[in-house]
Amino acid sequence: MSRTMILWSLTLGLAVLFTPIFGQTVLADQDQKKARFPYQLTPGYDEAGNVVLGREAIDKMTGGRGKAGKGPDLHSQNMHLKASLPQTDFTNSDLSFWGDIAYAGNYGGFRVFDMSDPGTPVELANVDCPGPQNDTSVWGNILILSVDAVMEGPNCGDAQLPSVPAPAEGWEGIRIFDVSDPANPQFVKSVYTDCGSHTNNIIPDEANGRLLVYVLSYALRGGPTCGEPDLPGSPGNGQISIVEVPFDDPASAEVLRTVPIPVNQTFDDLVFLGLGATDGCHDVQFFLELGIAAAACLSEGQIWDISDPANPVITHRIDNDNIEIWHSATFTWDGKTIVYGDETIFGSCQNPDQMNGRLWFYDFESHHAPLGSFLIPRIQDDYCGSHLFTVLPRKDGLQILASSWYGGGTSMIDFTDPANAVEIGYYDAQDPIADTWATYWYNGFIYANDITRGVDVFKFSDFAGGNTVKFDYLNPQVQETLIP
């Protein structure tokens, strides 16, 4: 992703049914790590201590089963591209899964795929419904899309309004679709929310017959109800919206309440670009069995108590001066570790020692100081930094992460010892070149939605990719049940 693209995205707002399974704990000392992964990738230096680049770097940084694969793409031999589903008309965004169906968002709408055979996926629908970012969440027959730009109106055919000057009227928020027939999704309703919806996440509230949609947004640009954080009474800053979607009547969905989410320091790192200072959260990860959430709130990390899902409460704050944009988060499946991602402003990965753009690992109980951090060791010339990721649901305590890195493609990371995390596999496509938005593990395969390429399906042929739980569905930002 170019610097121009990331800054444009920032202008818009910055761009399952689980069964607990007990397994043997894997120790994390370095001798055992080397025994498990003799082919682990090391930082991008040669033996003389010089930074190495390109194909030479791949050759020097890998060995054994992890050595560079053949072909024009840069990849380890344990990573295989099984299928590619191009979509080059719009920026591609997030993914969600229900059974064998995958929903892939893009700025022009969303696509629906039958993934019953991941090697030969079938496109069922390509829905025209423009609105950035069109991040997706799915629950049964209900699909949620996020729209974080002021549109002329709430319908799919309505055009986007110019952001300068800030529109005084218009619509932004979430759109709801009925996907009971995945090949023929039907628009149901739009719900306006203050400052739109940059991302969304969901909590199924079965006891009350409803889906709770958390809407996350902030005000880099103004809108009808979206202003500067220092303006008295200005909505859309320092808050989230919670939308209630009845299971049996999604057309009656409405904003249930807004919840103040204050931060200790207003995010103002983009003021020099003419964008506004703002408060707000970019992403939130739920762990439903534990009743907790990890929120990435631009200028800080937060931990929430969501035991009452309609009334989240901030319990802890985390500060880290090395993080430029607290962008995304996830938990390990035992709930003991939080992974936060930094979406760096101008890019990283030009030097293995760079501190921006990294993944950061925190102990959930003693979360004030990080346990360690990770940056891919492969030197990148294009925009690169951590973005969206999932922890593999392993049954033995081994902690493996699948992550997107924009120009760095898709990476597999062992962070069983978070102070010494290592890359154990990667795929960096070259034709067209990778610019990967989202990378998630789902039922034995890795699915990536790439900004310019579309959807890619990978197989990780390594024992680190085995011994995993299979799910009936996956919204990657929702973890339901512990895997001790």
Secondary structure, 3 states (H helix, E strand, C coil): CCHHHHHHHHHHCCCCCCCCCCCCCCCCCHHHHHHHCCCCECCCECCCCCECCHHHHHHHHCCHHHCECCCCCEEECCEEEEEEEECCCCCEEEEEEECCEEEEEECCEEEEEECCCCCCCEEEEEEECCCCEEEEEEECCEEEEEEEEEECCCCCCCCECCCCCCCCCCEEEEEEEECCCCCCCEEEEEEECCCCCCEEEEEEEHHHCEEEEEEECCCCCCECCECCCCCCCCCCCCEEEEEEEECCCHHHCEEEEEEECCCCCCECCCHHHCCCCECCCCEEEEECCCCEEEEECECCEEEEECCCCCCCEEEEEECCCCCCCEEEEEECCCCCEEEEEECCCCCCCCCCCCCCCCEEEEECCCCCCCCEEECCCCCCCCCECCCEEEECCECCCCCEEEEECECCCEEEEECCCHHHCEEEEEEECECCECCEEEEEEECCEEEEEECCCEEEEEEECCHHHCCECCCCEECCCEECCCCC
